[in-house]
């Protein structure tokens, strides 16, 4: 009743009408200025007519632009927009064959896809995009001053550029075209491509372009012996979120590129060169470059020459040194077999060699270890811990002798898997009396980063009986793993991983023993009632320590384990 009396009051009604007018004006202004479709350069879109699942394309047997049922495999429906410099706010519209949308028949309103040939003054290639709301746009021809639309909405209907503003289209930034092949894109020497994060560009034909930029997390694949050249260069970008990757099958370094690796100030970075001839000075964001000499057990400072592909290095910087940015490697990207010589000298910590992933792609350590049986099937990474875990450095360990890799991540600030990241330096250990000192990686071991959601081996992992022990001083912690698998023995073997010690006063260390070997991962063949496993503990600081079982899985309920 109170609301009705206000509504009936003429003065109140005038105020309400004025407020409504003000709101409508504000809405129109907001729609025109704030909700605006601004195409992302290089991204493909599907342009559908109104609410109908039908997009403008072209029949393979006729001229002109026609409505066709939306088809993810139709390259003529892969629409990208290129901003025009002559008429600000207008765009050229290209399809997946790099053909431009054009009014080509004199002053008529017929449309077609064509390779631009009329020069930059031809207005038949230019279109304004008028935003209606969050998803709807009108496409206005600069040449005709009218809109793109149709007379009917059936498959095969012709699209004209003489319609009124009631004809609108829906734009969809689509994942249909996150993967594309060079043979589908109609590339030429003037093409400049950006492969966005998560997308894959496959070079499946001889390709020559102006430039290719591969965003962090994007993938570039070259199949077979197809050639790839770019007049203005190929750039593999990197930032804090990830690094672009390239996979090819050349027998030797072939692709000329700039490969970037993001690094941050105030810490060491374990790196390896992804190009065949990079000078040591490229690692310039720290205060020195060192590598490990297994024979002398000393760190050597590099002051001249090139970085050796397949060898590991450290760009050194303390907490107050270095700069954040990218290290830019320029040259021919490594491809084909890459071999380094390993050594094993003395008895203390013998055989530990710092090597590196020489490719701008991931390495599958399972494949590397299977092909290099002269080294242990264990890889060690040295990396930063999470801030909450003390923020220092830690050794992480991955053993792939078992079907399910055994991983000790020790609070690493990054995800640890069996896949060695591009340009990552890592530790391997040469066996006693090896058949060869050669350590070789090949193209067959390379890949792009696997999807994080891959769980194909989860059932096998769940069957593994495993105990994970963790020691902590409330600031830093360390772990050791004991597991059981039928193929392991009860003595030191390839199912075991030696302990790499942090040698830090603030970090407690825990390990088990097999004979004289101190292990971070210890595999046994089966659980026996009377088995005893020696556990070692090291600290150089008086403190209070907590020993916990951080993982205990797949044991029978009747099994008792006593510390």
C-alpha positions as CSV (number, residue, x, y, z in Angstrom):
1,X,0.0,0.0,0.0
2,X,2.8,2.4,0.8
3,X,4.5,1.6,-2.5
4,X,1.3,2.2,-4.4
5,X,0.8,5.6,-2.7
6,X,4.3,6.6,-3.8
7,X,3.6,5.4,-7.3
8,X,0.3,7.4,-7.5
9,X,2.0,10.6,-6.4
10,X,2.7,12.7,-9.5
11,X,5.8,14.3,-8.1
12,X,7.2,10.8,-7.3
13,X,6.3,9.5,-10.7
14,X,8.2,12.3,-12.4
15,X,11.2,11.5,-10.3
16,X,10.9,7.8,-11.1
17,X,10.6,8.6,-14.8
18,X,13.7,10.8,-14.7
19,X,15.6,8.1,-12.8
20,X,14.6,5.5,-15.4
21,X,15.8,7.7,-18.2
22,X,19.1,8.3,-16.4
23,X,19.6,4.6,-15.9
24,X,18.8,3.8,-19.5
25,X,21.3,6.4,-20.7
26,X,23.9,5.0,-18.3
27,X,23.1,1.5,-19.6
28,X,23.6,2.6,-23.2
29,X,26.8,4.4,-22.4
30,X,28.1,1.3,-20.4
31,X,27.2,-1.0,-23.2
32,X,28.9,1.2,-25.8
33,X,32.1,1.8,-23.8
34,X,32.6,-0.9,-21.3
35,X,31.1,-4.1,-22.8
36,X,33.1,-4.1,-26.0
37,X,34.3,-7.0,-28.2
38,X,38.0,-6.5,-28.7
39,X,39.5,-9.4,-30.7
40,X,42.7,-10.9,-29.4
41,X,45.4,-10.8,-32.0
42,X,46.1,-14.2,-33.4
43,X,43.2,-16.0,-31.7
44,X,40.6,-17.8,-33.8
45,X,36.8,-17.3,-33.4
46,X,33.7,-18.9,-34.6
47,X,31.1,-16.3,-35.8
48,X,27.6,-17.8,-35.7
49,X,24.5,-16.1,-37.0
50,X,22.2,-15.1,-34.1
51,X,21.2,-18.1,-31.9
52,X,21.5,-20.6,-34.7
53,X,24.3,-23.1,-34.8
54,X,25.4,-22.0,-38.2
55,X,28.4,-19.9,-39.2
56,X,29.6,-18.0,-42.2
57,X,31.9,-20.1,-44.4
58,X,32.1,-20.9,-48.1
59,X,31.0,-23.9,-50.1
60,X,33.9,-25.7,-51.8
61,X,32.0,-25.6,-55.1
62,X,30.6,-22.1,-55.2
63,X,31.7,-18.5,-54.9
64,X,30.5,-16.2,-52.2
65,X,30.1,-16.4,-48.4
66,X,27.4,-18.8,-47.2
67,X,26.0,-20.0,-43.9
68,X,27.2,-23.4,-43.1
69,X,26.5,-25.7,-40.1
70,X,29.3,-25.1,-37.5
71,X,32.1,-27.5,-38.2
72,X,35.3,-27.5,-36.0
73,X,37.4,-29.0,-38.9
74,X,36.4,-26.3,-41.4
75,X,39.3,-24.0,-41.8
76,X,37.0,-21.5,-43.5
77,X,35.2,-21.1,-40.2
78,X,38.4,-20.2,-38.3
79,X,38.0,-16.5,-38.1
80,X,40.7,-14.1,-36.9
81,X,40.7,-10.3,-36.8
82,X,43.6,-8.1,-37.8
83,X,43.3,-4.4,-36.7
84,X,43.5,-1.9,-39.6
85,X,45.8,1.1,-39.4
86,X,44.1,3.2,-42.1
87,X,40.6,3.2,-40.6
88,X,41.0,3.1,-36.8
89,X,38.6,0.7,-35.2
90,X,38.1,-1.4,-38.3
91,X,39.4,-4.9,-38.9
92,X,40.4,-7.2,-41.7
93,X,38.7,-10.6,-41.3
94,X,40.8,-13.7,-42.2
95,X,39.9,-17.4,-42.3
96,X,42.1,-20.4,-41.5
97,X,43.5,-20.4,-45.1
98,X,44.8,-16.8,-44.6
99,X,42.2,-15.4,-47.0
100,X,40.5,-12.1,-46.3
101,X,36.8,-11.5,-46.3
102,X,36.1,-9.2,-49.3
103,X,33.4,-7.4,-51.3
104,X,34.9,-8.2,-54.7
105,X,32.1,-7.7,-57.2
106,X,32.3,-4.0,-58.1
107,X,29.8,-2.0,-56.1
108,X,27.5,-5.0,-55.4
109,X,27.1,-6.5,-51.9
110,X,28.4,-10.0,-52.7
111,X,31.1,-11.4,-50.5
112,X,33.9,-13.9,-50.9
113,X,37.2,-15.1,-49.4
114,X,40.2,-14.0,-51.4
115,X,43.9,-13.5,-51.1
116,X,44.3,-9.7,-50.7
117,X,45.4,-8.2,-54.0
118,X,43.9,-4.7,-54.2
119,X,46.2,-3.0,-51.8
120,X,45.6,-1.2,-48.5
121,X,43.3,1.4,-50.0
122,X,40.6,-1.2,-50.9
123,X,37.8,-0.7,-48.3
124,X,36.2,-4.0,-49.3
125,X,38.5,-5.7,-46.8
126,X,37.6,-3.5,-43.8
127,X,34.8,-4.0,-41.3
128,X,33.7,-2.3,-38.1
129,X,32.7,-4.5,-35.1
130,X,29.8,-3.0,-33.2
131,X,29.2,-4.5,-29.8
132,X,25.6,-5.2,-28.8
133,X,26.2,-7.0,-25.5
134,X,28.7,-9.5,-24.0
135,X,28.4,-12.0,-26.9
136,X,26.6,-10.3,-29.8
137,X,28.2,-8.1,-32.4
138,X,27.2,-6.4,-35.7
139,X,29.7,-6.6,-38.6
140,X,29.6,-3.4,-40.6
141,X,31.2,-3.0,-44.1
142,X,33.4,0.1,-44.4
143,X,32.8,0.0,-48.2
144,X,29.0,-0.3,-48.1
145,X,28.3,1.3,-44.8
146,X,25.8,-1.5,-44.2
147,X,25.8,-4.7,-42.2
148,X,26.6,-8.4,-43.0
149,X,23.5,-10.5,-42.9
150,X,21.3,-13.1,-44.6
151,X,17.8,-13.4,-46.2
152,X,17.3,-16.9,-44.7
153,X,18.9,-19.1,-42.1
154,X,19.3,-22.4,-43.8
155,X,22.5,-24.2,-44.7
156,X,23.9,-22.7,-47.9
157,X,22.2,-19.3,-47.6
158,X,24.3,-16.4,-49.1
159,X,25.7,-13.7,-46.8
160,X,25.5,-10.1,-48.1
161,X,26.8,-6.8,-46.9
162,X,23.6,-4.7,-47.5
163,X,21.6,-5.5,-44.4
164,X,20.2,-3.3,-41.6
165,X,21.3,-3.3,-38.0
166,X,18.9,-6.0,-37.0
167,X,21.4,-8.6,-38.3
168,X,23.8,-9.7,-35.6
169,X,26.4,-12.4,-35.0
170,X,27.7,-14.2,-31.9
171,X,31.4,-14.4,-31.4
172,X,33.0,-17.4,-29.7
173,X,36.7,-17.5,-28.8
174,X,36.9,-21.2,-29.4
175,X,39.2,-24.1,-28.3
176,X,38.3,-25.9,-31.6
177,X,41.4,-24.3,-33.2
178,X,43.8,-24.5,-30.3
179,X,45.7,-27.0,-32.4
180,X,46.5,-26.4,-36.1
181,X,48.7,-27.7,-38.8
182,X,50.7,-25.6,-41.2
183,X,49.2,-27.2,-44.2
184,X,45.7,-26.0,-43.1
185,X,46.6,-22.3,-42.5
186,X,47.6,-21.1,-46.0
187,X,50.9,-19.7,-44.7
188,X,53.2,-17.6,-46.8
189,X,56.5,-15.7,-46.4
190,X,54.6,-12.7,-44.9
191,X,52.7,-14.7,-42.3
192,X,53.4,-13.8,-38.7
193,X,52.0,-16.3,-36.2
194,X,51.5,-16.4,-32.4
195,X,50.9,-19.8,-30.8
196,X,49.0,-19.0,-27.6
197,X,49.4,-20.8,-24.2
198,X,47.9,-24.3,-24.4
199,X,47.8,-24.3,-28.2
200,X,49.9,-26.5,-30.5
201,X,51.1,-25.6,-34.0
202,X,52.2,-28.6,-36.1
203,X,54.5,-28.0,-39.0
204,X,53.5,-30.9,-41.4
205,X,54.7,-29.4,-44.6
206,X,57.7,-27.3,-45.8
207,X,57.0,-23.9,-44.2
208,X,58.4,-20.5,-44.7
209,X,56.9,-17.5,-42.8
210,X,57.9,-14.1,-41.5
211,X,57.9,-15.0,-37.8
212,X,56.5,-17.4,-35.2
213,X,56.1,-16.5,-31.5
214,X,55.4,-19.5,-29.2
215,X,53.9,-18.3,-25.9
216,X,54.8,-19.8,-22.5
217,X,53.0,-23.2,-22.3
218,X,52.4,-23.4,-26.1
219,X,53.8,-26.1,-28.3
220,X,55.5,-26.2,-31.7
221,X,55.9,-29.6,-33.4
222,X,57.8,-30.2,-36.6
223,X,57.1,-33.6,-38.2
224,X,59.4,-35.7,-40.3
225,X,62.0,-33.8,-42.3
226,X,59.7,-30.8,-43.0
227,X,61.6,-27.6,-43.1
228,X,60.7,-24.5,-41.1
229,X,62.2,-21.1,-41.7
230,X,61.2,-17.6,-40.4
231,X,62.7,-14.5,-41.9
232,X,62.2,-12.4,-38.7
233,X,62.8,-15.3,-36.3
234,X,61.2,-18.0,-34.2
235,X,60.9,-17.1,-30.5
236,X,60.1,-19.5,-27.7
237,X,58.8,-17.4,-24.8
238,X,59.1,-18.1,-21.1
239,X,57.7,-16.5,-17.9
240,X,57.0,-17.5,-14.3
241,X,54.1,-19.6,-15.5
242,X,56.0,-21.8,-17.9
243,X,58.1,-22.2,-21.0
244,X,57.3,-22.8,-24.7
245,X,58.5,-26.1,-26.1
246,X,59.5,-27.4,-29.6
247,X,59.7,-31.0,-30.6
248,X,61.3,-32.1,-33.9
249,X,63.0,-35.2,-35.4
250,X,66.0,-33.7,-37.2
251,X,69.3,-35.6,-36.9
252,X,71.3,-32.5,-36.0
253,X,70.6,-28.9,-34.9
254,X,68.5,-27.3,-37.7
255,X,65.9,-24.7,-36.5
256,X,67.2,-21.2,-35.8
257,X,65.4,-19.7,-32.9
258,X,65.6,-17.6,-29.7
259,X,64.8,-19.8,-26.8
260,X,64.0,-18.0,-23.5
261,X,64.2,-19.2,-20.0
262,X,62.7,-17.2,-17.2
263,X,64.8,-16.8,-14.0
264,X,64.4,-14.8,-10.9
265,X,66.9,-12.8,-8.9
266,X,68.4,-14.0,-5.6
267,X,68.8,-17.7,-6.3
268,X,70.8,-20.3,-8.2
269,X,69.4,-21.7,-11.4
270,X,70.4,-25.2,-12.7
271,X,70.4,-24.8,-16.5
272,X,71.6,-26.4,-19.7
273,X,71.9,-24.8,-23.2
274,X,69.1,-25.6,-25.7
275,X,71.2,-24.4,-28.7
276,X,74.3,-25.8,-30.2
277,X,76.7,-22.9,-29.6
278,X,75.8,-20.5,-26.8
279,X,78.5,-18.5,-25.2
280,X,78.8,-18.9,-21.4
281,X,78.1,-15.2,-21.0
282,X,74.4,-15.8,-22.0
283,X,73.9,-16.8,-18.3
284,X,74.3,-13.2,-17.3
285,X,71.5,-12.7,-14.7
286,X,73.6,-14.1,-11.9
287,X,77.1,-13.2,-10.8
288,X,78.9,-16.3,-12.1
289,X,78.6,-19.6,-14.0
290,X,79.9,-22.8,-12.5
291,X,79.9,-26.5,-13.4
292,X,80.8,-29.6,-11.3
293,X,84.0,-31.6,-11.9
294,X,83.3,-35.1,-10.7
295,X,87.0,-36.1,-10.8
296,X,88.1,-33.4,-8.4
297,X,84.7,-33.1,-6.6
298,X,85.0,-29.3,-7.0
299,X,83.0,-26.5,-8.6
300,X,84.7,-24.8,-11.5
301,X,83.9,-21.3,-12.6
302,X,83.3,-20.9,-16.4
303,X,85.0,-17.7,-17.8
304,X,85.2,-18.4,-21.5
305,X,84.0,-20.5,-24.4
306,X,80.6,-22.0,-25.2
307,X,78.2,-24.0,-23.0
308,X,78.4,-27.7,-23.9
309,X,75.1,-29.2,-25.0
310,X,74.1,-31.9,-22.5
311,X,76.2,-30.6,-19.7
312,X,74.7,-29.0,-16.6
313,X,75.6,-25.5,-15.3
314,X,74.6,-23.3,-12.4
315,X,73.9,-19.6,-12.8
316,X,74.9,-18.5,-9.3
317,X,73.3,-15.7,-7.4
318,X,72.9,-15.2,-3.6
319,X,69.8,-13.7,-2.0
320,X,70.9,-10.1,-2.9
321,X,72.3,-10.8,-6.3
322,X,71.1,-11.3,-9.9
323,X,68.2,-9.9,-11.9
324,X,64.8,-11.3,-12.8
325,X,64.0,-11.7,-16.5
326,X,64.7,-14.2,-19.3
327,X,68.0,-15.8,-20.3
328,X,67.9,-15.7,-24.1
329,X,69.6,-18.5,-26.0
330,X,70.1,-17.7,-29.7
331,X,71.1,-20.2,-32.4
332,X,70.3,-23.6,-33.8
333,X,68.2,-25.6,-31.4
334,X,69.7,-28.9,-30.3
335,X,68.3,-32.0,-32.1
336,X,69.3,-35.6,-32.7
337,X,71.6,-37.5,-30.4
338,X,73.5,-35.6,-27.7
339,X,76.2,-37.4,-25.8
340,X,78.4,-36.3,-22.9
341,X,81.2,-38.2,-21.1
342,X,80.7,-39.2,-17.5
343,X,83.3,-40.1,-14.9
344,X,83.5,-42.0,-11.7
345,X,86.4,-41.3,-9.5
346,X,87.3,-42.3,-5.9
347,X,85.0,-43.8,-3.3
348,X,83.3,-40.8,-1.6
349,X,80.3,-39.6,-3.6
350,X,81.8,-41.3,-6.6
351,X,80.1,-41.1,-10.0
352,X,77.7,-38.1,-9.5
353,X,77.7,-36.0,-12.7
354,X,75.8,-32.8,-13.4
355,X,74.2,-33.1,-16.8
356,X,71.4,-31.2,-18.5
357,X,68.4,-31.5,-20.8
358,X,69.8,-30.1,-24.1
359,X,66.5,-29.7,-25.8
360,X,63.8,-27.0,-25.8
361,X,61.4,-29.8,-24.8
362,X,60.8,-32.2,-22.0
363,X,62.8,-35.5,-21.5
364,X,61.1,-38.6,-20.3
365,X,63.5,-39.9,-17.7
366,X,62.0,-43.5,-18.0
367,X,63.2,-43.6,-21.6
368,X,66.5,-42.0,-20.8
369,X,67.3,-44.4,-18.0
370,X,66.2,-47.5,-20.1
371,X,68.6,-46.5,-22.8
372,X,71.5,-45.6,-20.4
373,X,71.9,-48.7,-18.2
374,X,75.4,-47.5,-17.2
375,X,73.8,-45.0,-14.8
376,X,71.4,-45.5,-12.0
377,X,67.7,-45.2,-12.9
378,X,67.5,-42.3,-10.5
379,X,67.6,-38.6,-11.3
380,X,68.2,-35.9,-8.7
381,X,67.1,-32.3,-9.0
382,X,68.4,-29.4,-6.8
383,X,65.6,-26.8,-6.4
384,X,64.1,-24.2,-4.0
385,X,61.8,-25.3,-1.3
386,X,58.5,-23.7,-0.6
387,X,58.6,-20.6,1.5
388,X,56.7,-22.3,4.3
389,X,59.2,-25.1,4.3
390,X,62.2,-22.9,5.1
391,X,62.7,-21.4,1.6
392,X,66.2,-22.9,1.1
393,X,67.3,-25.5,-1.4
394,X,66.5,-29.2,-1.4
395,X,67.3,-32.4,-3.3
396,X,64.4,-34.1,-5.0
397,X,64.7,-37.7,-6.2
398,X,62.9,-39.7,-8.9
399,X,63.5,-43.5,-9.3
400,X,61.9,-45.1,-12.4
401,X,63.1,-48.7,-12.0
402,X,59.7,-49.6,-10.7
403,X,56.8,-49.3,-13.1
404,X,55.4,-46.6,-11.0
405,X,58.1,-43.9,-10.4
406,X,59.0,-43.4,-6.8
407,X,59.4,-39.6,-6.0
408,X,60.7,-37.8,-3.0
409,X,59.9,-34.1,-3.5
410,X,61.0,-32.8,-0.1
411,X,58.8,-29.7,-0.1
412,X,60.0,-28.5,-3.6
413,X,58.5,-25.3,-4.8
414,X,57.6,-26.9,-8.1
415,X,55.8,-30.1,-9.2
416,X,58.3,-33.0,-9.5
417,X,57.6,-35.8,-12.1
418,X,59.7,-38.1,-14.2
419,X,59.7,-35.5,-17.0
420,X,62.8,-33.3,-17.0
421,X,61.9,-29.7,-18.0
422,X,63.5,-27.9,-21.0
423,X,67.0,-26.6,-20.2
424,X,67.0,-28.2,-16.7
425,X,70.3,-29.4,-15.2
426,X,70.1,-32.6,-13.1
427,X,72.3,-35.2,-11.4
428,X,72.9,-38.7,-12.6
429,X,75.3,-41.4,-11.1
430,X,77.6,-43.5,-13.2
431,X,77.7,-47.2,-12.1
432,X,80.8,-48.9,-10.8
433,X,82.7,-50.5,-13.7
434,X,80.4,-49.2,-16.4
435,X,80.3,-50.7,-19.9
436,X,80.7,-47.2,-21.3
437,X,81.1,-43.7,-20.0
438,X,78.8,-42.2,-22.6
439,X,75.5,-40.8,-21.6
440,X,73.2,-40.2,-24.6
441,X,69.8,-38.6,-25.0
442,X,67.8,-38.8,-28.3
443,X,64.8,-37.3,-30.0
444,X,62.8,-40.4,-29.2
445,X,63.0,-39.4,-25.5
446,X,61.5,-35.9,-26.1
447,X,57.9,-34.7,-25.6
448,X,55.8,-31.7,-24.8
449,X,54.6,-31.5,-21.2
450,X,51.9,-34.0,-20.5
451,X,48.5,-32.8,-19.4
452,X,48.3,-32.5,-15.6
453,X,45.1,-34.5,-15.5
454,X,46.6,-37.7,-16.9
455,X,45.8,-40.5,-14.4
456,X,46.3,-43.6,-16.5
457,X,48.8,-45.2,-14.0
458,X,46.9,-44.3,-10.8
459,X,45.5,-47.8,-10.2
460,X,49.0,-49.3,-10.3
461,X,50.3,-46.7,-7.9
462,X,47.6,-47.4,-5.5
463,X,48.7,-51.1,-5.2
464,X,52.2,-50.1,-4.2
465,X,53.0,-50.7,-0.5
466,X,54.9,-47.7,0.7
467,X,56.1,-45.9,3.9
468,X,57.2,-42.3,3.8
469,X,59.0,-41.0,6.9
470,X,59.5,-37.3,7.5
471,X,61.7,-35.5,10.0
472,X,61.2,-31.9,10.8
473,X,62.5,-29.1,13.0
474,X,59.4,-27.0,12.4
475,X,61.2,-25.0,9.8
476,X,62.8,-27.5,7.5
477,X,62.1,-31.1,6.8
478,X,63.4,-34.1,4.9
479,X,61.9,-37.4,3.8
480,X,62.9,-41.0,3.1
481,X,60.8,-43.7,1.4
482,X,60.6,-47.5,1.9
483,X,58.6,-49.4,-0.6
484,X,57.9,-53.0,-1.6
485,X,57.9,-54.4,-5.2
486,X,58.3,-58.0,-6.4
487,X,61.2,-57.2,-8.7
488,X,63.4,-55.6,-6.1
489,X,66.0,-57.5,-4.0
490,X,66.7,-57.0,-0.4
491,X,70.2,-55.7,-1.0
492,X,71.3,-52.5,-2.7
493,X,70.2,-52.5,-6.3
494,X,68.6,-50.3,-9.0
495,X,65.3,-50.0,-7.1
496,X,67.2,-48.0,-4.5
497,X,68.3,-44.4,-4.7
498,X,71.4,-43.0,-2.9
499,X,70.9,-40.1,-0.6
500,X,72.0,-36.7,-1.9
501,X,72.7,-34.6,1.3
502,X,71.8,-31.0,1.6
503,X,74.8,-30.3,3.9
504,X,72.9,-27.4,5.5
505,X,73.1,-26.7,9.2
506,X,69.4,-25.8,9.2
507,X,68.1,-28.9,7.4
508,X,67.8,-32.2,9.3
509,X,68.4,-35.3,7.1
510,X,66.9,-38.7,7.3
511,X,67.8,-41.9,5.3
512,X,67.8,-45.7,5.4
513,X,70.7,-48.0,4.8
514,X,71.4,-51.0,2.6
515,X,74.9,-52.2,3.5
516,X,77.2,-49.1,3.3
517,X,74.8,-47.2,1.1
518,X,72.7,-44.4,2.6
519,X,69.5,-44.2,0.7
520,X,66.6,-41.8,0.2
521,X,64.6,-44.5,-1.6
522,X,64.8,-48.1,-0.4
523,X,63.0,-50.9,-2.3
524,X,62.4,-54.4,-0.9
525,X,61.0,-57.5,-2.5
526,X,58.3,-58.3,0.2
527,X,57.3,-57.5,3.7
528,X,58.5,-60.1,6.2
529,X,57.6,-60.3,9.9
530,X,61.2,-60.0,11.2
531,X,62.6,-57.4,8.7
532,X,64.6,-54.6,10.2
533,X,65.5,-51.5,8.3
534,X,68.2,-49.2,9.8
535,X,67.3,-45.6,9.8
536,X,69.9,-42.8,9.9
537,X,69.5,-39.2,11.1
538,X,71.9,-36.2,10.7
539,X,71.7,-32.8,12.2
540,X,74.3,-30.2,13.0
541,X,72.1,-28.1,15.2
542,X,70.6,-28.8,18.6
543,X,66.8,-28.6,18.3
544,X,63.5,-30.3,18.8
545,X,62.7,-32.7,16.0
546,X,59.5,-34.5,15.0
547,X,59.5,-37.8,13.2
548,X,56.2,-38.7,11.5
549,X,54.9,-41.2,9.0
550,X,53.6,-38.9,6.3
551,X,52.4,-41.7,4.0
552,X,51.5,-45.3,4.9
553,X,49.5,-47.2,2.2
554,X,48.4,-50.6,1.0
555,X,49.5,-52.6,4.0
556,X,47.3,-55.3,5.5
557,X,45.4,-54.3,8.6
558,X,47.2,-57.0,10.5
559,X,50.7,-55.7,9.6
560,X,52.5,-54.0,12.5
561,X,55.5,-51.7,11.9
562,X,57.5,-50.5,14.9
563,X,59.9,-47.7,15.1
